[in-house]
């Protein structure tokens, strides 16, 4: 701090920390000043933070360079405060940057400077360089901080529950690309919550932050993620959000971090990497498939299952899909087998209908309920012209010894509207299955397969023959898409008088809605 301050400053010290050392024009400059007092009580006359623009360029008319400076921000954070001896205090600041700033480089630079005016001591100072970068989106649509806080006032709330809810709403807003553009101003604010918030606040802020920066993350954001990986510790929720953010940013520079996490000694971390490469990362980017293939023989079944599930992003790769089908036959874990069954869904679009058909048929006798239920859950993934295959699979599954397999099949009829020829199978399950919950789900599933007139007639028949609450609930559920039809209205009025009071109450609600 200089010889004068060492001699006369009495130990006063000022330090400056920026939340982000890079920012786009129109973005936010934020950070923290930390003022440490010395051996005696002092008075802080003023604490200021400034942003200075500097332009240094050579001139053809002079051997000396052209130097231009402009004070962009000059703000007093505090004044007239008492500084107790040997104390330390933080002063946070947040400013919105002008939208017309030139990017750093080519002689342009920016300095953030802070100074504390303290009588009788050499004024402590601190400074940092701020880099202004080209934004990946136009900054003309970026909201002002005042507008953001007007929309979500609880972003400044001291109430943790209110703050978390506001952060959740920001996260949801960022799924809209235009909103994501407009809210870029919040990036350093969210970063500050990630650094300083409670466990719940940090986790929700990280979720919002990764959504906000999806497709525009920069090197400093990747570096920040590396810090967060080290800090996650045993907080599983926070760690999950860190991995999710890394997957979102994988094609923007975070792939090396993903590769490191994929080799973690912790199976939960490896599984989360595979899951988020499937659900959070871009469908296909350079290096994604290679990382997944490196994990396909992981010793943990949950990790392998997540990997084979993630291969669904590459269904056009015929060699890979054949390998998935082979693994369904050979892997010792039913978790992996079920994941393979799921990944093979819809491959008829890639000219691989025979492979799906053969694999599903083979695994109808798989000893694992989980695998057979997965086949049932994907009956709707076949092409319309493959109705014969779907009929054969559905018939066998509706005869399965396990009621949960039959129930999953019965419920799946709701997604088979393109296969109306299979309605007799659904009717038979609704009428004849020995388990009430299977009959209930079959009644519901039929609602998308039959025209309302035929559906209402069948429902009345079943209500007369099967007076269980499960049958009544199945009919009520099946009518929810037909409440605006005369047939549906009439049947709802009958259900409103049901002997089952909960069904009657729900039917009345459906009529009033």
C-alpha positions as CSV (number, residue, x, y, z in Angstrom):
1,X,0.0,0.0,0.0
2,X,3.0,2.3,-0.2
3,X,5.5,3.7,2.3
4,X,3.2,6.6,3.4
5,X,0.4,4.2,4.3
6,X,2.8,1.9,6.2
7,X,4.0,4.9,8.1
8,X,0.8,6.9,8.6
9,X,-2.1,4.6,7.7
10,X,-2.2,2.8,11.0
11,X,-2.9,-0.5,9.3
12,X,-6.0,0.6,7.3
13,X,-6.5,-1.5,4.2
14,X,-8.9,-1.5,1.3
15,X,-9.4,-4.6,-1.0
16,X,-11.6,-4.9,-4.0
17,X,-13.2,-8.1,-5.4
18,X,-15.3,-8.2,-8.6
19,X,-18.0,-10.7,-9.0
20,X,-17.0,-11.0,-12.6
21,X,-13.9,-9.7,-14.3
22,X,-15.6,-9.7,-17.7
23,X,-19.0,-8.2,-18.6
24,X,-20.9,-7.3,-21.7
25,X,-21.8,-3.7,-22.5
26,X,-25.2,-3.1,-20.8
27,X,-24.4,-5.8,-18.3
28,X,-23.6,-5.4,-14.6
29,X,-20.6,-4.4,-12.6
30,X,-20.8,-5.7,-9.1
31,X,-18.4,-6.7,-6.4
32,X,-17.4,-6.1,-2.8
33,X,-15.1,-3.6,-1.1
34,X,-13.5,-4.8,2.2
35,X,-12.3,-2.0,4.5
36,X,-10.0,-3.0,7.4
37,X,-9.3,-0.4,10.1
38,X,-6.0,0.0,12.0
39,X,-5.0,0.3,15.6
40,X,-7.2,3.4,16.3
41,X,-10.8,4.3,15.9
42,X,-11.2,6.4,12.7
43,X,-13.9,8.2,10.8
44,X,-14.7,7.3,7.2
45,X,-15.4,10.5,5.4
46,X,-16.3,8.8,2.2
47,X,-15.9,5.4,0.4
48,X,-16.0,5.7,-3.4
49,X,-16.0,3.3,-6.3
50,X,-15.3,4.5,-9.8
51,X,-15.2,3.0,-13.3
52,X,-12.7,4.6,-15.7
53,X,-12.6,4.2,-19.5
54,X,-9.1,4.6,-21.0
55,X,-8.3,4.8,-24.7
56,X,-4.6,4.8,-25.8
57,X,-3.9,5.0,-29.6
58,X,-1.0,6.1,-31.7
59,X,-1.3,9.2,-33.7
60,X,0.2,9.9,-37.2
61,X,0.5,13.6,-36.3
62,X,2.5,13.1,-33.0
63,X,5.1,10.8,-31.6
64,X,3.1,10.7,-28.5
65,X,0.0,8.4,-28.3
66,X,-3.5,9.8,-28.0
67,X,-4.8,9.3,-24.5
68,X,-8.4,9.7,-23.6
69,X,-10.0,9.0,-20.3
70,X,-13.7,9.1,-19.2
71,X,-15.2,8.6,-15.8
72,X,-18.2,6.3,-16.4
73,X,-19.2,5.7,-12.8
74,X,-18.5,7.7,-9.7
75,X,-20.5,6.5,-6.7
76,X,-20.2,7.0,-2.9
77,X,-20.9,3.8,-1.1
78,X,-20.6,5.2,2.4
79,X,-19.8,8.4,4.3
80,X,-19.6,9.7,7.8
81,X,-19.1,6.3,9.4
82,X,-17.1,5.5,12.5
83,X,-14.5,2.8,12.0
84,X,-13.7,0.9,15.2
85,X,-10.2,-0.2,15.6
86,X,-9.1,-3.6,14.3
87,X,-12.5,-4.1,12.5
88,X,-13.4,-5.1,9.0
89,X,-16.5,-4.3,7.0
90,X,-17.7,-5.3,3.5
91,X,-19.5,-2.9,1.2
92,X,-21.3,-4.5,-1.8
93,X,-22.0,-2.6,-5.0
94,X,-24.0,-3.2,-8.1
95,X,-24.1,-0.9,-11.2
96,X,-25.6,-1.3,-14.6
97,X,-23.0,-0.6,-17.3
98,X,-23.8,1.7,-20.3
99,X,-25.0,-0.3,-23.3
100,X,-22.7,1.5,-25.8
101,X,-19.3,0.6,-24.3
102,X,-16.6,-0.3,-26.7
103,X,-15.1,-3.8,-26.1
104,X,-11.8,-4.0,-24.4
105,X,-8.7,-4.3,-26.7
106,X,-7.3,-2.2,-29.5
107,X,-6.2,0.4,-27.0
108,X,-9.4,0.3,-25.0
109,X,-9.4,-0.7,-21.3
110,X,-11.4,-0.2,-18.2
111,X,-10.3,0.2,-14.5
112,X,-12.4,-0.1,-11.4
113,X,-11.0,2.0,-8.7
114,X,-11.9,2.4,-5.0
115,X,-10.7,4.9,-2.4
116,X,-11.5,5.4,1.2
117,X,-11.2,9.0,2.6
118,X,-10.1,8.7,6.2
119,X,-8.6,11.8,7.9
120,X,-5.2,11.5,9.4
121,X,-4.2,8.4,7.4
122,X,-3.0,7.9,3.9
123,X,-6.2,7.1,2.0
124,X,-6.3,3.3,1.2
125,X,-7.0,2.5,-2.4
126,X,-7.7,-0.6,-4.5
127,X,-8.2,-1.2,-8.2
128,X,-9.1,-4.0,-10.7
129,X,-9.3,-4.4,-14.4
130,X,-12.7,-5.0,-16.0
131,X,-12.9,-6.5,-19.5
132,X,-15.8,-5.5,-21.6
133,X,-16.7,-8.3,-24.1
134,X,-18.9,-8.6,-27.1
135,X,-22.2,-10.1,-26.0
136,X,-23.5,-13.2,-27.9
137,X,-26.8,-11.5,-28.0
138,X,-27.9,-8.0,-28.6
139,X,-27.8,-5.9,-25.5
140,X,-30.5,-3.6,-26.7
141,X,-33.1,-5.8,-25.2
142,X,-31.4,-6.2,-21.8
143,X,-33.6,-5.1,-19.0
144,X,-32.4,-2.6,-16.5
145,X,-31.8,-3.7,-12.9
146,X,-34.6,-1.5,-11.7
147,X,-37.0,-3.3,-14.1
148,X,-35.8,-6.7,-13.0
149,X,-36.3,-5.8,-9.3
150,X,-39.7,-4.3,-10.1
151,X,-40.7,-7.6,-11.6
152,X,-39.2,-9.7,-8.8
153,X,-38.8,-7.6,-5.7
154,X,-38.0,-10.6,-3.6
155,X,-34.7,-10.9,-5.3
156,X,-33.6,-8.4,-2.7
157,X,-35.6,-10.0,0.2
158,X,-34.0,-11.1,3.4
159,X,-36.7,-13.8,3.7
160,X,-35.0,-17.0,2.4
161,X,-38.2,-18.6,1.3
162,X,-39.3,-15.6,-0.7
163,X,-35.8,-15.2,-2.2
164,X,-35.7,-18.9,-3.3
165,X,-39.1,-18.6,-5.0
166,X,-38.0,-15.4,-6.9
167,X,-34.9,-17.3,-8.0
168,X,-37.0,-20.2,-9.2
169,X,-39.2,-17.8,-11.2
170,X,-36.1,-16.3,-12.8
171,X,-34.9,-19.8,-13.7
172,X,-38.3,-20.6,-15.3
173,X,-38.3,-17.4,-17.2
174,X,-34.9,-18.2,-18.7
175,X,-36.3,-21.1,-20.7
176,X,-37.7,-18.4,-23.0
177,X,-34.8,-17.2,-25.3
178,X,-36.1,-13.6,-25.4
179,X,-36.4,-13.6,-21.6
180,X,-33.0,-15.1,-21.3
181,X,-31.6,-12.2,-23.4
182,X,-33.4,-9.6,-21.4
183,X,-32.2,-11.0,-18.0
184,X,-28.5,-11.1,-18.7
185,X,-28.1,-8.2,-16.4
186,X,-28.7,-10.6,-13.5
187,X,-25.7,-12.8,-14.1
188,X,-23.4,-11.3,-11.4
189,X,-26.3,-11.0,-9.0
190,X,-27.0,-14.7,-9.3
191,X,-23.3,-15.4,-8.9
192,X,-23.2,-13.5,-5.7
193,X,-26.1,-15.5,-4.3
194,X,-24.2,-18.7,-5.3
195,X,-21.1,-17.6,-3.4
196,X,-22.8,-16.2,-0.3
197,X,-26.3,-17.7,0.1
198,X,-27.6,-20.4,2.3
199,X,-27.6,-24.0,0.9
200,X,-31.0,-23.7,-0.5
201,X,-30.4,-20.2,-1.9
202,X,-27.1,-21.2,-3.5
203,X,-28.7,-24.3,-5.2
204,X,-31.6,-22.3,-6.6
205,X,-29.4,-19.4,-7.7
206,X,-27.1,-21.9,-9.5
207,X,-30.1,-23.4,-11.3
208,X,-31.1,-19.9,-12.5
209,X,-27.6,-19.0,-13.4
210,X,-27.0,-22.0,-15.6
211,X,-30.3,-21.5,-17.4
212,X,-29.5,-17.8,-17.9
213,X,-26.1,-18.6,-19.4
214,X,-27.1,-21.6,-21.5
215,X,-25.5,-21.1,-24.9
216,X,-23.5,-18.0,-24.0
217,X,-21.1,-19.2,-21.2
218,X,-17.6,-17.8,-21.2
219,X,-14.3,-19.0,-19.9
220,X,-14.7,-17.3,-16.6
221,X,-18.0,-19.1,-16.1
222,X,-16.3,-22.4,-16.7
223,X,-13.6,-21.4,-14.2
224,X,-16.3,-20.5,-11.7
225,X,-17.8,-24.0,-12.1
226,X,-14.5,-25.6,-11.3
227,X,-14.4,-23.7,-8.1
228,X,-18.0,-24.8,-7.3
229,X,-17.1,-28.5,-7.9
230,X,-14.4,-28.2,-5.2
231,X,-16.8,-26.5,-2.8
232,X,-19.8,-28.8,-3.3
233,X,-18.7,-31.3,-0.7
234,X,-21.5,-33.5,0.6
235,X,-24.3,-31.2,-0.6
236,X,-25.9,-33.5,-3.1
237,X,-28.4,-31.0,-4.4
238,X,-25.8,-28.3,-5.0
239,X,-23.5,-30.8,-6.6
240,X,-26.2,-32.0,-9.0
241,X,-26.8,-28.4,-10.1
242,X,-23.0,-27.9,-10.7
243,X,-23.0,-31.0,-12.9
244,X,-26.1,-29.9,-14.7
245,X,-24.5,-26.5,-15.4
246,X,-21.3,-28.2,-16.7
247,X,-23.4,-30.4,-19.0
248,X,-25.2,-27.3,-20.3
249,X,-21.9,-25.6,-21.0
250,X,-20.1,-28.7,-22.3
251,X,-20.1,-27.5,-25.9
252,X,-19.0,-24.0,-24.8
253,X,-15.8,-25.1,-23.0
254,X,-16.9,-27.2,-20.1
255,X,-16.2,-30.6,-21.8
256,X,-12.8,-31.1,-20.0
257,X,-14.6,-30.6,-16.7
258,X,-17.3,-33.2,-17.7
259,X,-14.5,-35.6,-18.7
260,X,-12.9,-35.2,-15.2
261,X,-16.3,-35.7,-13.4
262,X,-17.0,-38.8,-15.6
263,X,-13.9,-40.4,-14.0
264,X,-14.9,-39.5,-10.4
265,X,-14.4,-42.2,-7.8
266,X,-18.0,-41.4,-6.7
267,X,-20.6,-43.5,-8.7
268,X,-23.3,-40.9,-7.9
269,X,-21.3,-38.2,-9.6
270,X,-20.6,-40.4,-12.6
271,X,-24.3,-41.3,-12.9
272,X,-25.2,-37.6,-12.7
273,X,-22.8,-36.8,-15.4
274,X,-24.4,-39.4,-17.7
275,X,-27.9,-38.3,-16.8
276,X,-27.2,-34.6,-17.4
277,X,-25.4,-35.3,-20.7
278,X,-28.8,-36.7,-21.7
279,X,-31.2,-34.2,-20.2
280,X,-29.3,-30.9,-19.9
281,X,-26.6,-30.9,-22.6
282,X,-27.1,-30.2,-26.3
283,X,-28.5,-33.3,-28.1
284,X,-25.2,-33.8,-30.0
285,X,-21.9,-31.9,-29.8
286,X,-18.4,-32.8,-30.5
287,X,-17.0,-35.1,-27.8
288,X,-20.4,-36.1,-26.2
289,X,-20.6,-39.6,-27.6
290,X,-17.0,-40.3,-26.8
291,X,-17.5,-39.4,-23.2
292,X,-20.6,-41.6,-23.0
293,X,-18.8,-44.6,-24.6
294,X,-16.0,-44.2,-22.1
295,X,-18.5,-44.9,-19.4
296,X,-20.5,-47.7,-20.9
297,X,-18.6,-50.4,-18.9
298,X,-18.8,-48.6,-15.6
299,X,-18.9,-51.1,-12.7
300,X,-22.0,-49.4,-11.3
301,X,-25.3,-50.5,-12.9
302,X,-26.9,-47.1,-12.3
303,X,-24.1,-45.4,-14.2
304,X,-24.4,-47.9,-17.1
305,X,-28.1,-47.5,-17.2
306,X,-27.8,-43.7,-17.4
307,X,-25.2,-44.0,-20.2
308,X,-27.3,-46.4,-22.3
309,X,-30.3,-44.1,-21.8
310,X,-28.2,-41.1,-23.0
311,X,-27.5,-43.0,-26.2
312,X,-31.0,-42.2,-27.2
313,X,-29.6,-38.9,-28.6
314,X,-27.8,-40.9,-31.2
315,X,-30.6,-43.2,-32.6
316,X,-29.5,-42.4,-36.2
317,X,-26.2,-44.3,-35.4
318,X,-27.2,-47.8,-36.6
319,X,-24.0,-49.4,-35.3
320,X,-24.5,-47.9,-31.9
321,X,-28.2,-49.0,-31.8
322,X,-27.2,-52.6,-32.7
323,X,-24.7,-52.5,-29.8
324,X,-27.5,-51.2,-27.5
325,X,-29.7,-54.1,-28.5
326,X,-26.8,-56.5,-27.8
327,X,-26.3,-55.0,-24.4
328,X,-30.0,-55.5,-23.6
329,X,-29.3,-59.2,-24.1
330,X,-26.0,-59.4,-22.2
331,X,-25.9,-56.9,-19.4
332,X,-26.4,-58.5,-15.9
333,X,-28.4,-55.6,-14.6
334,X,-32.1,-55.1,-15.4
335,X,-31.6,-51.4,-14.9
336,X,-29.4,-51.4,-18.0
337,X,-31.6,-53.8,-19.9
338,X,-34.6,-51.5,-19.3
339,X,-32.6,-48.4,-20.4
340,X,-31.7,-50.2,-23.6
341,X,-35.3,-51.0,-24.3
342,X,-36.1,-47.3,-23.8
343,X,-33.3,-46.1,-26.1
344,X,-34.5,-48.4,-28.9
345,X,-37.9,-46.8,-29.0
346,X,-38.7,-44.8,-32.1
347,X,-35.7,-46.2,-34.1
348,X,-38.2,-47.1,-36.9
349,X,-37.6,-43.5,-38.0
350,X,-34.0,-44.5,-38.7
351,X,-35.0,-47.6,-40.7
352,X,-34.4,-49.9,-37.7
353,X,-38.0,-51.1,-37.0
354,X,-36.9,-54.7,-37.3
355,X,-34.3,-54.3,-34.6
356,X,-36.8,-52.8,-32.1
357,X,-39.4,-55.4,-33.0
358,X,-37.0,-58.3,-32.5
359,X,-35.5,-56.9,-29.2
360,X,-38.9,-56.2,-27.7
361,X,-40.3,-59.6,-28.7
362,X,-37.3,-61.4,-27.2
363,X,-37.6,-59.6,-23.9
364,X,-41.3,-60.3,-23.4
365,X,-40.1,-63.3,-21.3
366,X,-37.4,-61.3,-19.5
367,X,-37.4,-62.4,-15.8
368,X,-37.4,-58.7,-14.7
369,X,-40.7,-57.0,-14.2
370,X,-38.8,-53.7,-14.8
371,X,-37.8,-54.7,-18.3
372,X,-41.3,-56.0,-19.3
373,X,-42.9,-52.8,-17.9
374,X,-40.5,-50.7,-20.0
375,X,-41.7,-52.6,-23.1
376,X,-45.3,-51.7,-22.1
377,X,-44.3,-48.1,-21.6
378,X,-43.0,-47.9,-25.2
379,X,-45.8,-49.6,-27.1
380,X,-46.7,-46.2,-28.7
381,X,-43.2,-45.9,-30.2
382,X,-43.9,-48.1,-33.2
383,X,-45.0,-46.8,-36.6
384,X,-48.7,-46.9,-37.4
385,X,-48.2,-49.6,-40.1
386,X,-46.7,-51.9,-37.4
387,X,-50.0,-52.4,-35.7
388,X,-49.6,-56.2,-35.9
389,X,-46.4,-56.1,-33.8
390,X,-48.0,-53.7,-31.3
391,X,-51.1,-56.0,-31.0
392,X,-48.9,-59.1,-30.4
393,X,-46.8,-57.3,-27.7
394,X,-49.9,-55.9,-26.0
395,X,-51.7,-59.2,-26.0
396,X,-48.7,-60.9,-24.3
397,X,-48.2,-58.1,-21.8
398,X,-51.9,-58.1,-20.8
399,X,-51.5,-61.8,-19.9
400,X,-48.3,-61.2,-17.9
401,X,-48.3,-62.8,-14.5
402,X,-47.3,-59.6,-12.8
403,X,-50.2,-57.1,-12.3
404,X,-48.0,-54.1,-12.5
405,X,-46.9,-55.1,-16.0
406,X,-50.5,-55.5,-17.0
407,X,-51.4,-52.2,-15.4
408,X,-48.6,-50.4,-17.2
409,X,-49.9,-51.9,-20.5
410,X,-53.5,-50.9,-19.7
411,X,-52.6,-47.4,-18.9
412,X,-50.5,-47.1,-22.1
413,X,-53.7,-47.4,-24.2
414,X,-54.2,-43.7,-23.6
415,X,-51.2,-43.1,-25.9
416,X,-52.3,-45.5,-28.6
417,X,-54.9,-43.3,-30.4
418,X,-53.1,-44.1,-33.7
419,X,-53.9,-47.8,-33.1
420,X,-57.7,-47.8,-32.7
421,X,-57.9,-51.4,-33.9
422,X,-56.4,-52.4,-30.5
423,X,-59.4,-51.1,-28.6
424,X,-60.9,-54.6,-28.1
425,X,-57.8,-55.5,-26.1
426,X,-58.3,-52.5,-23.8
427,X,-62.0,-53.4,-23.4
428,X,-61.1,-57.0,-22.5
429,X,-58.6,-55.8,-19.8
430,X,-61.2,-53.3,-18.4
431,X,-63.8,-56.1,-18.2
432,X,-61.9,-59.2,-17.3
433,X,-58.6,-58.4,-15.5
434,X,-58.8,-59.8,-11.9
435,X,-57.1,-56.8,-10.4
436,X,-59.2,-53.6,-9.9
437,X,-56.4,-51.2,-10.5
438,X,-55.6,-52.8,-13.9
439,X,-59.3,-52.5,-14.8
440,X,-59.3,-48.9,-13.7
441,X,-56.3,-47.9,-15.8
442,X,-57.7,-49.8,-18.8
443,X,-60.9,-47.8,-18.6
444,X,-58.9,-44.6,-18.5
445,X,-56.7,-45.7,-21.4
446,X,-59.6,-46.3,-23.7
447,X,-60.6,-42.6,-23.7
448,X,-58.3,-41.9,-26.6
449,X,-59.2,-45.0,-28.6
450,X,-63.0,-44.8,-28.8
451,X,-65.4,-42.1,-30.1
452,X,-67.2,-40.6,-27.2
453,X,-70.6,-42.3,-28.1
454,X,-69.0,-45.8,-28.0
455,X,-66.9,-44.8,-25.0
456,X,-69.8,-43.6,-22.9
457,X,-71.9,-46.7,-23.7
458,X,-69.0,-49.0,-22.7
459,X,-68.4,-46.9,-19.5
460,X,-72.1,-47.3,-18.5
461,X,-71.9,-51.0,-19.1
462,X,-68.8,-51.3,-16.9
463,X,-70.2,-49.2,-14.1
464,X,-73.3,-51.4,-13.9
465,X,-71.2,-54.6,-13.9
466,X,-68.3,-53.3,-11.7
467,X,-69.4,-51.2,-8.8
468,X,-65.9,-50.7,-7.3
469,X,-64.5,-47.3,-6.6
470,X,-61.6,-48.1,-9.0
471,X,-64.0,-48.6,-11.9
472,X,-65.7,-45.3,-11.1
473,X,-62.4,-43.5,-10.9
474,X,-61.3,-45.0,-14.2
475,X,-64.5,-43.7,-15.9
476,X,-64.1,-40.3,-14.3
477,X,-60.5,-40.1,-15.5
478,X,-61.4,-41.1,-19.0
479,X,-64.1,-38.4,-19.2
480,X,-61.8,-35.5,-18.4
481,X,-61.1,-34.9,-22.1
482,X,-64.8,-35.1,-23.0
483,X,-66.4,-32.8,-20.5
484,X,-67.5,-30.5,-23.2
485,X,-69.5,-33.2,-25.0
486,X,-73.2,-34.0,-24.3
487,X,-72.3,-37.7,-23.7
488,X,-69.6,-36.7,-21.3
489,X,-71.8,-34.2,-19.5
490,X,-74.5,-36.8,-19.0
491,X,-72.2,-39.4,-17.7
492,X,-70.6,-36.9,-15.3
493,X,-74.0,-36.1,-13.9
494,X,-74.5,-39.8,-13.2
495,X,-71.1,-40.0,-11.5
496,X,-72.0,-37.0,-9.4
497,X,-74.6,-39.2,-7.8
498,X,-72.1,-42.1,-7.3
499,X,-72.2,-44.1,-4.1
500,X,-68.5,-43.3,-3.8
501,X,-68.4,-39.9,-2.2
502,X,-64.9,-39.0,-3.4
503,X,-65.8,-39.8,-7.0
504,X,-69.1,-37.9,-6.7
505,X,-67.3,-34.8,-5.4
506,X,-64.7,-34.9,-8.2
507,X,-67.4,-35.3,-10.8
508,X,-69.3,-32.2,-9.5
509,X,-66.0,-30.3,-9.6
510,X,-65.5,-31.3,-13.2
511,X,-69.1,-30.2,-14.1
512,X,-68.6,-26.8,-12.4
513,X,-65.2,-26.3,-14.0
